[in-house]
Amino acid sequence: MKYLLLGILLALVGVLASIVIWDIEMVTTITGVIGLLFIVISLISSGVLVSGDRMRANLATESVKDRNQRNNVSFSSALIAIPSFVATILFYFLLN
């Protein structure tokens, strides 16, 4: 729950910063970049972007504690990205 709240806070900061610093048209860009950044972090930490051989080697050599920590980071960063994507979609349809 705290990661979702952190995502809401980051989306709100992105919306306010883009309105104050730039223009309301930049809201979709700024919040989209925030969401994309955390999705990329989630993909990298989950190991989705590696080949099958590398994934097999990673799974064979890591402990259960390390695997749980990796999955936790991946899930947490995906939760942080969700509110930014919701704000991006909302402002995209409101502005167009």
Sequence and secondary structure as in RCSB ss.txt:
>XXXX:A:sequence
MKYLLLGILLALVGVLASIVIWDIEMVTTITGVIGLLFIVISLISSGVLVSGDRMRANLATESVKDRNQRNNVSF
SSALIAIPSFVATILFYFLLN
>XXXX:A:secstr
 HHHHHHHHHHHHHHHHHHHHS GGGHHHHHHHHHHHHHHHHHHHHTTTS HHHHHHHHHHS HHHHHHHHHHHH
HHHHHHHHHHHHHHHHHHHH 
